[in-house]
């Protein structure tokens, strides 16, 4: 067995699965273990799961990896952003369910603080939206004043899933989160890297109840399970770390449950195009903060699920020339944040079969992604685009994005699976970002004119729709 200090375990706590892997001497995973994540129940805007079940499943996977790694293995942890819970300090038992980032209970907060959105954008780089931690916590503390009293007196604790796990695994010794998770709460000033008294005041959330903010790596915290926690980071941040070097002129398109288009900001003083998110990706071992611009697509997997989208071929796209689609049933993400209920079609689709509707949805995803990439290319320049995530395995999506972009930049498909897991391992093992990134160039086929021409028509319809 290699020196135990060189062993690195990574854990990825996602919304649908929890994964773990042990790096070998070549910096790669021999195997990746996976178990289903606790089921998220959703009703009337309330999306909840079981924090203790997350702890149990993660601990189970960690124990299996430790049996091979030995004690004092370095641990890299990555978590879904914004999901949180409240728990008892005395026994560590949850007072609330794990409230998902998808939960919409923060909508009332967003309405109440709408006039303050410019301040929130200035300090956080994010829009005021119910997905984040602060709007939901504001509502909960108004509804349950006894929880506020418990938090202020210290008998209760609050935090995102990473904070809960670290606190439990350290026997209550470490109450902390990292900058990438804190940056998605709407309570952290991304310029100072600390909780903002101004933002905490707006949301009526006392800053002393919040966990300490730490760097994303170089932690070396001894845990009771004989691991050394050396890195903790948000899942989308980890995926970017695995794929792209911060100094490269490249963007990551991560297509899974939702869609994320991310590019490191080369000049941290520049302001992104209006509407796009500006987020703190991670803070490295030298305490340098890396920022990125981010565009998002909401709930695209849910939109596709009822239709036979995997049967759609590239040549099936753009056959219905004058019918366009926005494939986000819960409203558009960044940079538009346009609210609408259900998938938007430019005209009725009652006469279409499921296969044809699936093709329109894939077109919509391709066109939304390409529009964001065009904006990023104009703003900062892009030489290369990397595709990752479960939906990126579809050759129809790969080639559609390459065609719609009209060779403005090279499109490549990342070969490594489990990018978030890989990124967490890279940070924990103190390896360079993207050191194990492998990809292949997407070769566009001759079906270029129809898709590209429809994209140009889609943009005209899309702009008219936004202006209507």
C-alpha positions as CSV (number, residue, x, y, z in Angstrom):
1,X,0.0,0.0,0.0
2,X,1.2,3.5,-0.8
3,X,1.9,6.0,2.0
4,X,-1.5,6.7,3.5
5,X,-0.9,10.5,3.4
6,X,-0.8,10.3,-0.4
7,X,-4.2,8.6,-0.6
8,X,-7.1,10.9,-1.7
9,X,-10.8,10.1,-1.5
10,X,-13.4,12.3,-3.2
11,X,-17.1,12.5,-2.3
12,X,-19.8,14.1,-4.5
13,X,-23.2,14.7,-2.8
14,X,-25.5,15.4,-5.7
15,X,-29.3,15.7,-5.9
16,X,-29.8,12.3,-7.6
17,X,-26.8,10.3,-6.5
18,X,-23.9,10.2,-4.0
19,X,-20.6,9.1,-5.4
20,X,-17.2,8.3,-4.0
21,X,-13.8,7.4,-5.5
22,X,-10.2,6.7,-4.4
23,X,-7.4,8.2,-6.6
24,X,-4.7,5.8,-7.7
25,X,-1.0,6.6,-8.0
26,X,-1.7,8.1,-11.5
27,X,-4.3,10.5,-10.2
28,X,-7.2,8.6,-11.6
29,X,-10.2,6.7,-10.1
30,X,-9.9,2.9,-10.5
31,X,-13.6,2.7,-9.6
32,X,-16.4,5.1,-8.7
33,X,-18.9,3.9,-6.1
34,X,-22.4,5.3,-6.4
35,X,-25.6,5.1,-4.3
36,X,-28.9,6.9,-4.9
37,X,-29.3,10.2,-3.1
38,X,-32.3,10.4,-0.7
39,X,-35.5,11.1,-2.6
40,X,-36.5,14.7,-2.8
41,X,-40.2,15.2,-2.2
42,X,-41.8,18.1,-4.0
43,X,-45.3,19.5,-3.3
44,X,-46.6,23.1,-3.5
45,X,-43.1,24.5,-4.0
46,X,-41.6,22.6,-1.1
47,X,-38.7,20.4,-2.1
48,X,-37.2,18.5,0.8
49,X,-35.1,15.4,1.6
50,X,-33.4,13.8,4.6
51,X,-30.2,15.3,5.9
52,X,-29.5,12.2,8.1
53,X,-29.9,9.9,5.1
54,X,-27.3,11.9,3.2
55,X,-25.0,11.6,6.2
56,X,-25.5,7.8,6.4
57,X,-25.0,7.2,2.7
58,X,-22.0,9.4,2.4
59,X,-20.5,7.8,5.5
60,X,-21.1,4.3,4.1
61,X,-19.3,5.1,0.8
62,X,-16.5,6.8,2.7
63,X,-16.0,3.7,4.9
64,X,-15.6,1.5,1.8
65,X,-13.0,3.8,0.4
66,X,-11.1,4.1,3.7
67,X,-10.9,0.3,3.8
68,X,-8.6,0.5,0.8
69,X,-6.9,3.9,1.5
70,X,-6.1,3.4,5.2
71,X,-6.3,6.1,7.8
72,X,-5.4,9.8,7.3
73,X,-6.5,9.7,3.7
74,X,-7.1,13.2,2.3
75,X,-10.7,13.9,1.6
76,X,-12.2,16.2,-1.1
77,X,-15.9,17.0,-0.7
78,X,-18.3,18.6,-3.1
79,X,-21.9,19.4,-2.5
80,X,-25.0,20.6,-4.3
81,X,-25.2,24.4,-3.9
82,X,-27.8,26.1,-1.6
83,X,-29.5,23.1,0.0
84,X,-29.5,23.6,3.8
85,X,-30.9,22.5,7.1
86,X,-31.2,23.5,10.8
87,X,-30.0,21.0,13.5
88,X,-29.6,20.8,17.2
89,X,-26.1,21.6,18.6
90,X,-26.5,19.2,21.5
91,X,-27.2,16.0,19.7
92,X,-26.7,16.9,16.0
93,X,-30.3,15.9,15.1
94,X,-32.0,17.9,12.3
95,X,-34.8,20.2,13.2
96,X,-35.8,20.6,9.6
97,X,-35.6,18.5,6.5
98,X,-32.8,19.2,4.1
99,X,-34.4,22.0,2.1
100,X,-33.4,21.8,-1.5
101,X,-32.1,24.6,-3.7
102,X,-35.2,23.9,-5.8
103,X,-37.5,24.9,-3.0
104,X,-39.5,28.1,-3.8
105,X,-40.5,29.2,-0.3
106,X,-38.2,32.2,-0.7
107,X,-40.4,33.9,-3.3
108,X,-42.1,36.1,-0.7
109,X,-38.6,37.4,0.3
110,X,-37.8,38.1,-3.2
111,X,-40.9,40.2,-3.7
112,X,-40.3,42.0,-0.4
113,X,-36.7,42.9,-1.3
114,X,-37.1,43.6,-5.0
115,X,-36.2,47.2,-4.6
116,X,-32.8,46.1,-3.1
117,X,-31.8,43.8,-5.9
118,X,-29.2,46.2,-7.4
119,X,-27.4,46.1,-4.0
120,X,-27.6,42.3,-3.9
121,X,-26.2,42.0,-7.4
122,X,-23.4,44.4,-6.7
123,X,-22.2,42.5,-3.6
124,X,-23.0,38.9,-4.6
125,X,-22.9,38.8,-8.4
126,X,-26.2,37.0,-8.3
127,X,-29.8,37.9,-9.0
128,X,-32.4,37.9,-6.2
129,X,-34.0,34.5,-6.7
130,X,-35.7,31.9,-4.4
131,X,-33.2,29.2,-5.2
132,X,-30.7,30.6,-2.8
133,X,-30.2,30.2,0.9
134,X,-31.0,33.7,2.2
135,X,-34.5,34.2,0.8
136,X,-35.7,30.8,2.2
137,X,-34.0,31.3,5.6
138,X,-35.6,34.8,5.9
139,X,-39.1,33.2,5.5
140,X,-38.4,30.3,7.9
141,X,-37.1,32.6,10.7
142,X,-40.2,34.8,10.3
143,X,-42.5,31.8,10.4
144,X,-40.7,30.0,13.2
145,X,-39.4,32.7,15.6
146,X,-38.4,30.0,18.1
147,X,-35.8,28.8,15.5
148,X,-34.3,32.3,15.4
149,X,-34.1,32.3,19.2
150,X,-32.4,28.9,19.2
151,X,-29.9,30.0,16.5
152,X,-29.1,33.3,18.3
153,X,-28.6,31.5,21.6
154,X,-26.5,28.8,20.0
155,X,-28.7,25.7,20.8
156,X,-29.4,25.4,17.0
157,X,-27.1,25.5,14.1
158,X,-27.8,26.3,10.4
159,X,-25.8,25.5,7.3
160,X,-25.6,24.0,3.8
161,X,-25.1,20.3,3.5
162,X,-21.3,20.5,3.5
163,X,-21.4,22.4,6.9
164,X,-23.7,19.7,8.4
165,X,-21.5,16.8,7.3
166,X,-18.2,18.5,8.4
167,X,-19.8,19.4,11.8
168,X,-21.0,15.8,12.3
169,X,-17.8,14.1,11.1
170,X,-15.7,16.3,13.4
171,X,-17.9,15.8,16.5
172,X,-19.0,19.4,16.4
173,X,-15.4,20.8,16.3
174,X,-15.6,22.5,12.9
175,X,-18.6,24.7,12.0
176,X,-17.7,26.0,8.6
177,X,-18.3,26.2,4.8
178,X,-16.1,27.2,1.9
179,X,-16.2,30.4,-0.2
180,X,-17.8,28.7,-3.2
181,X,-20.8,27.5,-1.1
182,X,-21.0,30.7,0.8
183,X,-21.0,32.7,-2.4
184,X,-24.3,31.1,-3.4
185,X,-26.2,32.1,-0.2
186,X,-26.8,35.8,-1.2
187,X,-25.1,36.7,2.1
188,X,-21.5,36.8,1.2
189,X,-19.7,39.7,-0.4
190,X,-17.7,38.1,-3.3
191,X,-15.2,41.0,-3.2
192,X,-14.2,40.5,0.4
193,X,-14.9,36.8,0.7
194,X,-16.8,37.3,4.0
195,X,-20.3,37.5,5.3
196,X,-21.8,41.0,4.4
197,X,-23.3,42.8,7.3
198,X,-25.3,44.8,4.8
199,X,-26.8,41.7,3.2
200,X,-27.4,40.0,6.5
201,X,-29.3,43.1,7.5
202,X,-31.4,43.1,4.3
203,X,-32.5,39.5,4.9
204,X,-32.8,39.9,8.7
205,X,-30.3,37.0,9.3
206,X,-27.9,37.6,12.1
207,X,-24.3,37.0,10.8
208,X,-23.1,35.4,14.1
209,X,-25.4,32.4,13.5
210,X,-23.6,31.6,10.2
211,X,-20.6,29.2,9.9
212,X,-17.1,30.4,9.3
213,X,-16.0,30.9,5.7
214,X,-12.9,29.0,4.8
215,X,-10.8,28.6,1.6
216,X,-11.8,25.7,-0.7
217,X,-8.5,23.7,-0.2
218,X,-5.5,23.3,2.0
219,X,-7.7,22.6,5.1
220,X,-6.1,19.4,6.5
221,X,-8.8,19.1,9.2
222,X,-8.7,15.8,11.1
223,X,-12.1,14.1,11.2
224,X,-13.4,11.4,13.5
225,X,-13.5,8.9,10.7
226,X,-9.7,9.1,10.3
227,X,-9.8,11.3,7.2
228,X,-8.1,14.6,6.7
229,X,-10.6,17.0,5.0
230,X,-8.4,18.9,2.6
231,X,-10.9,20.4,0.2
232,X,-14.6,21.3,0.2
233,X,-16.2,23.0,-2.8
234,X,-19.5,23.5,-4.6
235,X,-20.4,20.8,-7.2
236,X,-20.4,23.1,-10.2
237,X,-17.1,24.7,-9.1
238,X,-15.6,21.2,-8.9
239,X,-16.8,20.4,-12.4
240,X,-15.1,23.5,-13.7
241,X,-11.9,22.8,-11.8
242,X,-11.7,19.3,-13.4
243,X,-12.2,20.6,-16.9
244,X,-10.6,23.9,-17.4
245,X,-7.5,25.8,-16.3
246,X,-8.4,29.3,-14.9
247,X,-6.1,31.0,-17.4
248,X,-7.5,29.3,-20.5
249,X,-9.8,31.0,-23.0
250,X,-12.4,28.2,-22.6
251,X,-15.9,27.7,-21.4
252,X,-17.6,24.7,-19.8
253,X,-21.1,23.6,-20.8
254,X,-22.4,21.2,-18.2
255,X,-25.8,19.6,-19.2
256,X,-27.6,17.5,-16.7
257,X,-30.6,18.2,-14.6
258,X,-30.1,21.8,-15.6
259,X,-27.6,23.5,-17.9
260,X,-24.7,25.6,-16.8
261,X,-22.4,27.6,-19.1
262,X,-19.4,28.9,-17.2
263,X,-16.2,30.8,-18.1
264,X,-13.5,32.0,-15.8
265,X,-13.3,35.8,-15.8
266,X,-9.7,36.6,-16.9
267,X,-9.8,40.2,-15.6
268,X,-11.5,40.1,-12.2
269,X,-12.3,43.8,-12.4
270,X,-14.5,43.5,-15.5
271,X,-18.3,43.5,-15.1
272,X,-20.2,40.7,-16.9
273,X,-23.0,41.3,-19.4
274,X,-26.1,42.4,-17.6
275,X,-28.1,39.4,-16.3
276,X,-25.3,36.9,-16.2
277,X,-24.2,35.6,-12.9
278,X,-20.8,36.4,-11.5
279,X,-19.8,33.8,-9.0
280,X,-16.8,32.9,-6.9
281,X,-15.7,29.5,-8.1
282,X,-13.1,28.6,-5.5
283,X,-10.2,30.0,-3.4
284,X,-7.0,28.1,-4.0
285,X,-4.2,27.1,-1.6
286,X,-2.5,30.5,-2.2
287,X,-5.8,32.1,-1.1
288,X,-6.4,33.5,-4.7
289,X,-10.1,33.8,-5.5
290,X,-11.2,32.6,-9.0
291,X,-14.3,34.2,-10.4
292,X,-16.5,33.2,-13.3
293,X,-19.4,34.4,-15.4
294,X,-22.3,31.9,-15.6
295,X,-25.4,31.4,-17.7
296,X,-28.0,28.9,-16.8
297,X,-30.8,26.8,-18.2
298,X,-33.5,25.6,-15.8
299,X,-35.0,22.1,-15.6
300,X,-34.0,20.9,-19.1
301,X,-33.9,17.2,-18.0
302,X,-37.5,17.5,-16.7
303,X,-38.6,19.0,-20.0
304,X,-37.1,16.2,-22.0
305,X,-38.1,13.3,-19.7
306,X,-41.6,12.6,-21.2
307,X,-40.3,12.5,-24.8
308,X,-38.1,10.0,-26.8
309,X,-35.3,12.5,-27.1
310,X,-32.6,9.8,-27.2
311,X,-34.0,8.7,-30.5
312,X,-33.6,12.1,-32.2
313,X,-30.9,12.2,-34.8
314,X,-29.1,15.3,-36.0
315,X,-30.8,15.1,-39.4
316,X,-34.2,15.2,-37.6
317,X,-33.5,18.7,-36.3
318,X,-34.6,21.9,-38.0
319,X,-37.2,20.1,-40.1
320,X,-40.0,22.2,-38.7
321,X,-38.6,25.5,-39.9
322,X,-41.0,28.0,-38.3
323,X,-41.7,26.5,-34.9
324,X,-39.5,27.5,-32.1
325,X,-39.1,26.5,-28.4
326,X,-37.8,27.6,-25.0
327,X,-37.1,24.3,-23.2
328,X,-37.3,25.5,-19.6
329,X,-40.6,24.6,-17.9
330,X,-39.9,26.6,-14.7
331,X,-38.9,29.8,-16.4
332,X,-35.6,30.9,-18.0
333,X,-32.3,31.1,-16.0
334,X,-29.5,33.6,-16.4
335,X,-29.2,36.1,-18.1
336,X,-33.0,36.5,-18.7
337,X,-34.7,35.2,-15.5
338,X,-38.0,35.3,-17.5
339,X,-40.9,33.7,-15.6
340,X,-43.2,31.4,-17.5
341,X,-45.1,28.3,-16.5
342,X,-44.4,25.4,-18.8
343,X,-42.4,24.9,-22.0
344,X,-42.8,27.8,-24.4
345,X,-43.5,27.0,-28.1
346,X,-44.0,29.7,-30.8
347,X,-47.2,28.1,-31.9
348,X,-49.4,25.1,-31.1
349,X,-47.7,21.6,-31.1
350,X,-51.0,19.6,-30.8
351,X,-50.5,18.3,-34.3
352,X,-47.0,17.0,-33.6
353,X,-45.9,13.6,-32.4
354,X,-43.7,13.0,-29.3
355,X,-40.6,12.5,-31.5
356,X,-41.1,15.9,-33.2
357,X,-41.6,17.6,-29.9
358,X,-38.4,16.0,-28.6
359,X,-36.5,17.4,-31.6
360,X,-37.9,20.9,-30.9
361,X,-36.8,20.7,-27.2
362,X,-33.3,19.6,-28.2
363,X,-33.1,22.5,-30.7
364,X,-34.1,24.9,-27.8
365,X,-31.3,23.6,-25.6
366,X,-28.8,23.9,-28.4
367,X,-29.9,27.4,-29.3
368,X,-30.0,28.7,-25.7
369,X,-26.5,27.3,-25.0
370,X,-25.2,28.8,-28.3
371,X,-26.6,32.2,-27.5
372,X,-24.9,32.3,-24.1
373,X,-21.6,31.1,-25.7
374,X,-21.9,33.9,-28.3
375,X,-22.2,36.5,-25.6
376,X,-19.2,35.1,-23.7
377,X,-17.2,35.0,-26.9
378,X,-18.0,38.7,-27.5
379,X,-17.3,39.7,-23.9
380,X,-14.1,37.7,-23.1
381,X,-13.3,35.6,-26.1
382,X,-13.6,31.9,-26.3
383,X,-11.2,29.6,-28.2
384,X,-12.6,26.3,-27.0
385,X,-15.8,24.9,-25.4
386,X,-16.0,21.7,-23.4
387,X,-19.2,19.7,-23.0
388,X,-19.9,17.6,-19.9
389,X,-22.8,16.1,-18.0
390,X,-25.1,13.3,-18.7
391,X,-27.0,15.0,-21.6
392,X,-23.8,15.9,-23.3
393,X,-23.4,12.2,-24.2
394,X,-26.0,12.8,-26.9
395,X,-24.2,13.2,-30.2
396,X,-27.2,15.2,-31.4
397,X,-26.6,17.9,-28.8
398,X,-22.8,17.8,-29.3
399,X,-23.0,18.3,-33.0
400,X,-25.9,20.7,-32.8
401,X,-23.9,23.1,-30.6
402,X,-20.9,22.8,-32.8
403,X,-23.0,23.6,-35.9
404,X,-25.0,26.4,-34.4
405,X,-21.9,28.1,-33.2
406,X,-20.7,28.2,-36.8
407,X,-17.0,27.4,-36.0
408,X,-16.6,30.5,-33.8
409,X,-14.8,28.3,-31.4
410,X,-13.7,24.7,-31.2
411,X,-16.2,22.4,-29.4
412,X,-14.9,19.4,-27.5
413,X,-16.6,16.6,-25.5
414,X,-15.0,15.7,-22.2
415,X,-14.3,12.0,-21.9
416,X,-13.9,11.7,-18.1
417,X,-17.0,10.9,-16.2
418,X,-17.9,12.3,-12.8
419,X,-16.3,15.7,-13.3
420,X,-17.4,17.1,-9.9
421,X,-15.9,14.1,-8.2
422,X,-12.7,14.6,-10.2
423,X,-12.5,18.3,-9.3
424,X,-12.9,17.6,-5.6
425,X,-10.1,15.1,-5.8
426,X,-7.8,17.5,-7.6
427,X,-8.2,20.1,-4.9
428,X,-7.7,17.6,-2.1
429,X,-4.6,16.1,-3.7
430,X,-3.2,19.5,-4.5
431,X,-3.0,18.8,-8.2
432,X,-3.2,21.5,-10.9
433,X,-6.7,22.2,-12.3
434,X,-7.7,20.2,-15.4
435,X,-4.6,18.0,-14.9
436,X,-6.5,14.9,-16.0
437,X,-8.9,16.5,-18.5
438,X,-9.3,14.4,-21.6
439,X,-11.6,15.4,-24.5
440,X,-12.3,14.8,-28.2
441,X,-13.1,17.3,-30.8
442,X,-16.8,17.3,-31.9
443,X,-16.8,16.8,-35.7
444,X,-19.7,18.6,-37.3
445,X,-21.4,16.7,-40.1
446,X,-22.7,18.2,-43.4
447,X,-26.1,19.1,-41.8
448,X,-25.0,22.6,-41.1
449,X,-27.1,25.0,-43.1
450,X,-30.5,24.0,-41.8
451,X,-29.6,24.1,-38.1
452,X,-27.6,27.3,-38.4
453,X,-30.3,29.0,-40.4
454,X,-33.0,28.0,-37.9
455,X,-30.8,29.3,-35.1
456,X,-30.7,32.7,-36.7
457,X,-34.5,32.7,-37.1
458,X,-34.9,31.4,-33.5
459,X,-32.9,34.4,-32.3
460,X,-35.2,36.8,-34.0
461,X,-38.3,35.1,-32.5
462,X,-36.6,34.8,-29.1
463,X,-35.8,38.5,-28.9
464,X,-39.4,39.3,-29.9
465,X,-40.7,37.0,-27.2
466,X,-38.6,38.6,-24.6
467,X,-39.8,42.1,-25.7
468,X,-43.5,41.1,-25.7
